[in-house]
Amino acid sequence: MVIALRNLSKSYETAEGRLEVLRGIDLDLGAGDNVALTGESGSGKSTLLHLVAGLDRPDAGEIVIRGRDISKLDDRGRAAYRRTEVGLVFQQFNLIPSLDVAANIAFHAKLAGRHDPVWENELVERLGVGTLLTRYPEQLSSGQQQRVAIGRTLAARPGLVLADEPTGNLDEANGDAVLDLMLSLSKGTGSTLLMVTHSQKLADRLDRQLHLRSGKIA
Ligand SMILES: Nc1ncnc2c1ncn2[C@@H]1O[C@H](COP(=O)(O)OP(=O)(O)OP(=O)(O)O)[C@@H](O)[C@H]1O
């Protein structure tokens, strides 16, 4: 299994008291699985994605990624996990302002020790950002930034891609192209894709759909 979640729970302290967001999630995803995670606003989709990404820790339960419980790692261990094993496509693009598009796209691949100019060129081509390579993030529209951020993630060939509304800022044509790219990567390399989306149309294109309701997978 690439991802095995066991009895995962997470709550937040709020001014109104304790908010139990995830109440015992069990989930198994294998290599090459591509899965849509849906659910009402506030149902805990981003919370779950953040836990699997090692950005936050659960209250209880296990997050076993390729046989290792990442919730037991210290901050350094989780940072290494994020650098080498996961690709994150989140709504905040977090492009590096001082680097141009080409350098942003190569950045994670270099950090992960998997810099591959041929593959990066192919991504640039498929994402339609070839004319933007010498621009800086602040000189891009939000849709362009989103495509660059996706290129940066996929350039490192992560075995696990976690995406939160990856096509949220894109028009239909660009959104379809990005989804095609993510699915073909998942099928071609056996990488596992877990994607949060509000779009049923998008969810329908993935092999499996999970729906979060009342803190559980329905
Ligand atoms: N750091 C936090 N402190 C307190 N409450 C939080 C925190 N982060 C999230 N929440 C709450 O936890 C619940 C789940 O939030 P989450 O962002 O996971 O939902 P979501 O399903 O991704 O929602 P959306 O579809 O609107 O993005 C929400 O009620 C949210 O207000």
The ligand as an ORCA input file, in Angstrom:
! r2SCAN-3c Opt
* xyz 0 1
  N      -6.520     25.494     12.365
  C      -7.833     25.355     12.583
  N      -8.371     25.728     13.772
  C      -9.693     25.564     14.014
  N     -10.556     25.055     13.121
  C     -10.085     24.672     11.925
  C      -8.700     24.804     11.594
  N      -8.531     24.343     10.320
  C      -9.739     23.962      9.902
  N     -10.674     24.149     10.846
  C     -12.107     23.797     10.748
  O     -12.183     22.394     10.497
  C     -13.239     22.093      9.587
  C     -12.665     21.349      8.382
  O     -11.878     22.246      7.616
  P     -11.244     21.829      6.218
  O     -10.483     22.978      5.703
  O     -10.527     20.538      6.384
  O     -12.570     21.564      5.350
  P     -12.740     21.336      3.775
  O     -13.637     20.145      3.619
  O     -11.419     21.257      3.118
  O     -13.510     22.646      3.374
  P     -13.575     23.504      1.988
  O     -14.244     22.595      0.995
  O     -14.425     24.662      2.360
  O     -12.174     23.853      1.626
  C     -13.888     23.421      9.257
  O     -15.031     23.565     10.078
  C     -12.830     24.450      9.610
  O     -13.423     25.662     10.016
*
